Structures are given as C-alpha cells and as structure tokens.
Amino acid sequence: MSTPAPLLQVRDLRIATTAPDGSVRELVHGVNLTVNPGEVLCLVGESGSGKSLSMLAVLGLLPPGVEVTGGQILVDGVDVAGLDEAELRVLRGGRVGMVFQDPMTALNPVKRVGNQVARAVKVHQPELSVTASRARAAELLEQVGVRDAAERARAYPHQWSGGMRQRAVIAMAIANNPGLLIADEPTTALDVTVQAQIMRVLAEARRDTGAALVMITHDLGLVAQVADRICIMRSGEIVEEGTVWDIFDHPEHPYTRMLLSSILGVPATDTEGVSA
Amino acid sequence: MSDTSTGPIEHLTRTPVAADAPVVLAVDDLAVTFRGSGRRREPVRAVDGVSLSLRRGETLGLVGESGSGKSTLVRTLFGLNAPTRGSIRILDQDPNALSGRDLRRLRNRMQMVFQDPYSSLNPRLTTHDIVAEPLRLMGRYDRDRVVQLLADVGLGEDVLGRRPAQFSGGQRQRIGIARALALNPEILVLDEPVSALDVSVQAQVINLLIRLQEQHGLSYLFIAHDLSVVRHLSDRIAVMRAGQIVETGPAERVFHQPEDAYTRELLAAIPIPDPHRRGALTGAIPHPLQHPGAAAGPVSAAA
C-alpha cells in the first residue's frame, strides 16, 4: 500500500499564551496530526479544546499574545515557521483555503461581494486583468451555486443571506485551487437546511479541486457524514485518533465514548420511542 | 458542579402528558403584521394565523428556521409585540384585557429562558443578585429561596458571590433557569436553551429541564431549530415556516411520518450521527476508505 506524501504534517505542536504579568500558559500540548491529499479530517472537541488554535497556527494566524512554542508544521513538507509574511500570504488562500464560522465577519462589509472574490483571485494571480479576475469571480460564484452571479456579485455582504455569504467565502477559499481547505465550524451559524446546501457545496468544491479538508466541528452528525478520519481533542491534546469507523464503532477513550453518548435521537429508521 | 463529566451520559426520558390535562396556553389565529420598509412598503406578515395550545405538564416543541416567525410569536406572547389579529389566553386569562398588577401577576406565571447564556445575564451582578432580582421586584425576597433555586438547578451555595464571567456556558444556563423559576411560573418558554452549549453540556441541561418539569409540573414551549433535541423533549411538535404552522402532531409521528413537505425537508437536512448511514445531504462523495461493516451504497437520509 503506497501512501501519498502528506499535505499537512503537524508534529508535537505546542501553543502558549503569555499573560501581562509574564506567566506562560500552554494551551495546546504537543499535537500530532497528518492530512493526506484528498481526505477529510474532522477535528472534534468542545470549546476551548485547542482545535481552532491548532489550525490557526497552520495559517500563521494566531491572535496576538498567543504563540507557537514548540513543534513543527509542515505544508507540502515546508516548515511554516520559516516563512515570512509575504510567503505566508501565498500559502493562505493559495495552497490552503480557509472557511470560517461566521461569513459576515469573513467578508468586508463595505466592499461588493464580487470584488472581494475577484481580489482573492488577483492576490494570487496578479497577472490577471481586472476584467478577467471579475469574470473568474463570477465563475467561482456560479460554481458554489450562486445563480446570476455576475449580476448579484454587485451586492454588498449584508444584502446576502448567511448561506449565500458562506458560499461567497467558499468561492474565495477555492479560488486558487487549494490542496487543502480548512473549515472552522463552517455551518454552525446556519439553519439546518442551509447547512445541508453548504455541505453539498463544500463536497462539490472538493470534488472539483481535489482538495483535502480539515473540518473543525462539534456536530457529530456532520462528522459521521463527511469524515474519513477523526481526531478527538480535549484540553489541548488529541485524546483519540482514528478512521470514522474506528471512532463511531469502537471508541476507546472514555471522553470519546462520553461525546458519542451525548447524541440524541436521530430521525427515521431508528424505531425506539423516546417516551416508551 | 462540573460541566464536563467523562462518564457516558444517560438520557432521561419523559413521562408523557395526560391527554385531559388542562390547557395553560392557547393561541388562536394569531397574526402579527409589521409595516414594510422600502419603496413598496409591503406589509410583513411575521406571524400569519398561528393557532396552538399547550397543556399542563406538556412540552410543545416549536421548530422553525430563521425568519419563520417563531421569535415574533414569542415576543407577542410576552406582550412585546401587539397582535394584529387573533387571541392569546394564558392560564385562562387574556393578557391584552389586563393591566397593572393583574397583568404583572399573570406575566409572573409564564417565564422565559434565553438562548445565549452569555448575553442574558447581567455581567455586573452576582449569581445571588441575578436570581434574587425577580423576587425583589415582587417584594418576595428570601435568601433561602435563592439558595433553594440554585440547588434545584444543581448549583451549590459557593456560587452565590460569583459573577457570570466565572462560569461556563452550561452553568450560566443553569443560572438563567433558576432565575426563570424564581416566581414559581407554570409555563416556561425556552428559546433555543441549549443550542449555544457544547454537546455533552446540552445533554445535562436537557436532563435538568426534564427533571424540573416533573418536579414542578411545568409546561414548556420549547423553541429550537434542532429537531433531534425537540423530539427528545417534546410531547408534540409544531413546525413553523413563513409565519404559519405547517404541521403539528405527536413528536414521534412528526418524526417518523412527516406529512408536510417542508417538515420532510427539515428532517432530511439533519446530519445523521452514524457513518453507516451516509446520505445525500453531504454530497455523497464516494468514500475512499472501504469498510467491511459499511452499507453497500449510500443510504437515503430520510424515507
């Protein structure tokens, strides 16, 4: 069995924050994970478990006062720590696309949606003309299911619904054929029917680009539906890792078992009555 | 009390409500119309002819997506919007016919638990003061009662002097529930009470709500967009869309034999937490890892 070279390798990642009084608190304690081309890895854990921080570190986007204090992050075998800000900008939105939880804050409220998507294209392909980058933006928006994209791209983010905005963010994320998409709770802010649409858009985008996906979520339903592999995080550590089958059928860590036991009744085909 | 346990979570089940229990909340043909904005000024029918009833000890799950009108409905129940048409009866009284002390007394009997435990508690007040506030307003303050209310939601006396920032989301929601119970209400309106919480904490708060309902004979109007939570807690479910109730019925019936197309769409959109039942909803990309236990093909998410 030949394994393709990993797209993302995180080795013994440590992240810490320094308080104003100089005391250091470690938030992520030695995380190891690997993402192979084309696969879906779900990072599952409750708030404060360090899942978002670990992925922000990959993008060099840790908030001020929070730093990587140990370990290595390799994207395509290149250590992210060695990149300067310009090289990081090439990585972000280029090789690695990002989709955040709240599309309203991911978009600039005072710029037309189409122009923002066009900008995401042009940053990585500066040789494109303005017209060409706009045409490409409309194409991308059509690709994520925005109809009459050329016309509607003239709108501002607040004129679009949450689901539409998230489509725009996904269009920006896939603008440069990324090898890896990082999605942090991409559907948490959305209604359940819109969530289903967005997950379909993400799946199609991945099919079109062949990108791998790291999805951060606490929704075990989504995890069961899309994950190839799962990392369960708790308090800054990965407590269990495995294929979706391992985790759902044979959870080993007590914390994983607790998470799975928190699942409430699911629709259709299960017949046990709640108030039997 | 700790928020995150490591043991498996037990899900309490409810005793179904008796069919002849008295109706505590009755809404009949309620409509709320807002004047439209913009050039056309078309009126917005936020609530458009809603009828529903809630019995003593019953939980009615009200499900709808954003913009369905469920929040406007709730605001109208609490007198924050004026109905354009229709009637509301709370414990056999018409709130719109009452005023002053009588209205306040009636309002005390129906209380609200909010979605976001981070913004619904005053950050400057101590837990004691938050829970004591409704008692003080009604001139019924009693420290022992505050302690008892907190004990009922699983919080000890040690929390009295602490402020909201020192608690986790689940603990805050417990404080919000204690405050809602302070005046011995008969009806609780729960607006997405667990959707801001982590899954394991959700289960604990839901268990708490089930226990409190049995202890105090409470009636719940439980508003949510998450159908699995609603099903677990509700005797009946009403599905709301575009200001109207499109389907209402016993929780299990709505779940297993939804009659309305929109209800079916909502059910089909729920991601099933079982990798052996992957559905069309998430794109149905062929799974790269073969698994002997996996079903041969993708199983449809809903019948």
Contacts between the chains, C-beta under 8 A, distances in Angstrom:
chain1	res1	chain2	res2	distance
A	38	B	288	7.0
A	39	B	288	6.8
A	46	B	4	7.0
A	46	B	198	4.0
A	46	B	199	7.3
A	46	B	200	6.9
A	46	B	201	7.8
A	47	B	169	7.5
A	47	B	198	5.8
A	162	B	66	7.8
A	191	B	65	3.9
A	191	B	66	5.6
A	191	B	225	6.1
A	192	B	65	7.1
A	192	B	225	6.1
A	192	B	226	7.3
A	192	B	227	7.5
A	192	B	266	6.4
A	192	B	269	4.5
A	192	B	270	6.2
A	193	B	65	6.4
A	193	B	265	6.0
A	193	B	266	6.4
A	193	B	269	4.5
A	194	B	65	7.6
A	195	B	269	6.7
A	195	B	271	7.8
A	196	B	268	7.5
A	196	B	269	4.1
A	196	B	271	7.8
A	196	B	281	4.4
A	196	B	282	7.6
A	199	B	271	7.7
A	199	B	281	6.6
A	199	B	282	4.7
A	199	B	283	6.4
A	200	B	281	7.1
A	200	B	282	7.0
A	200	B	283	4.9
A	202	B	283	7.3
A	203	B	282	6.1
A	203	B	283	2.4
A	203	B	284	7.6
A	203	B	285	5.3
A	204	B	283	6.4
A	206	B	285	7.1
A	207	B	283	7.6
A	207	B	285	6.1
A	218	B	198	6.2
A	218	B	199	5.9
A	219	B	271	6.6
A	220	B	199	6.9
A	220	B	273	4.4
A	221	B	270	6.5
A	221	B	271	3.2
A	221	B	272	5.9
A	221	B	273	4.4
A	222	B	271	4.7
A	222	B	282	7.3
A	223	B	273	7.5
A	224	B	271	6.9
A	224	B	272	6.5
A	224	B	273	4.7
A	224	B	274	5.4
A	224	B	275	4.5
A	224	B	277	7.9
A	224	B	278	7.6
A	225	B	271	4.7
A	225	B	272	6.9
A	225	B	275	7.5
A	225	B	278	5.7
A	225	B	279	6.9
A	225	B	281	6.9
A	225	B	282	4.0
A	226	B	282	5.1
A	226	B	283	7.7
A	227	B	275	7.5
A	228	B	287	7.5
A	228	B	288	6.2
A	228	B	289	5.7
A	243	B	289	5.9
A	243	B	291	7.6
A	244	B	275	4.5
A	244	B	289	7.8
A	245	B	275	6.2
A	245	B	289	7.5
A	245	B	291	4.8
A	245	B	293	6.6
A	245	B	294	7.4
A	248	B	273	7.8
A	248	B	274	6.8
A	248	B	275	5.1
A	248	B	276	8.0
A	249	B	293	6.6
A	254	B	6	4.9
A	254	B	7	7.4
A	255	B	6	5.8
A	257	B	8	5.8
A	258	B	5	6.8
A	258	B	6	5.5
A	258	B	7	6.5
A	258	B	8	5.8
A	258	B	9	6.3
A	258	B	200	6.0
A	259	B	199	6.5
A	259	B	200	6.4
A	260	B	273	7.9
A	261	B	8	3.9
A	261	B	9	4.6
A	261	B	203	8.0
A	262	B	9	4.9
A	262	B	199	4.5
A	262	B	200	4.7
A	262	B	202	6.8
A	262	B	203	4.5
A	263	B	199	7.6
A	263	B	273	4.8
A	264	B	11	6.8
A	264	B	203	7.3
A	264	B	206	7.7
A	264	B	228	4.6
A	264	B	229	5.9
A	264	B	231	7.5
A	264	B	232	4.7
A	265	B	228	5.6
A	265	B	231	5.3
A	265	B	232	5.5
A	265	B	255	7.9
A	266	B	228	6.1
A	266	B	270	7.1
A	266	B	272	5.1
A	266	B	273	6.2
A	266	B	274	6.9
A	267	B	227	6.8
A	267	B	228	7.2
A	267	B	231	7.9
A	267	B	255	5.9
A	267	B	267	4.6
A	267	B	270	5.4
A	267	B	272	7.1
A	267	B	301	8.0
A	267	B	302	6.4
A	268	B	255	7.7
A	268	B	256	7.0
A	268	B	267	6.9
A	268	B	301	7.5
A	268	B	302	5.1
A	268	B	303	5.4
A	269	B	277	7.4
A	269	B	303	7.4
A	273	B	252	5.8
A	274	B	13	6.0
A	274	B	14	7.4
A	274	B	231	6.4
A	274	B	232	5.7
A	274	B	251	6.9
A	274	B	252	6.9
A	275	B	13	6.0
A	275	B	14	5.7
A	275	B	15	7.3
A	275	B	16	4.7
A	275	B	235	7.7
A	275	B	251	8.0
A	275	B	252	7.8
A	276	B	13	7.6
